[in-house]
Amino acid sequence: MDDQQAWQDAQLSAWEGYEKLPDDRRQQLDLLIERIMLLKEDLLGLALAAGSGLICGECGGTCCLYGKFHVTMLDMIICRKHSTEPLTPDFSTFPFCPYGSVGGCFFTPRLRPLTCVIFNCDFIEDRLNPHAYQQAALLERELREACAGAEKIAESRLTRAALLAAETEKP
């Protein structure tokens, strides 16, 4: 199966899994998704305050290499619920991330995958003041706990890489 087909299969599988949830659990997941999006935004805000916009622009996204496995099943659900148009990754850019371009990430901060939100290179981390560094660690822990909570509600490995899930769940 090629990456584009795996992407389409993962989108379908993630959304079908979400829609099959009983109403009460889907509502619980929706509330947790809102929290997850706010935590992602807060984490990225700390990085931006440390100068990540300029640093990442100058670097060209070295940390984004091999990013095709960063999107999870949970990310797929979040994007489907909160994005105006579906993301169409460009897998021909390998080894560069198929979810971005020279202009930056295709995902808005609230929709970015966990890996992309929690990772800060040394250049960015060195510019975080002690309070911001502690705040980032706290937010990361809360974000990981919220993602684990989403898995518990859905009774599914939502934090699994979407492309891997699509490739291994096929008969």
Order of alpha helices (4+ residues) and beta strands (2+ residues): alpha-alpha-alpha-alpha-beta-beta-alpha-alpha-alpha-alpha
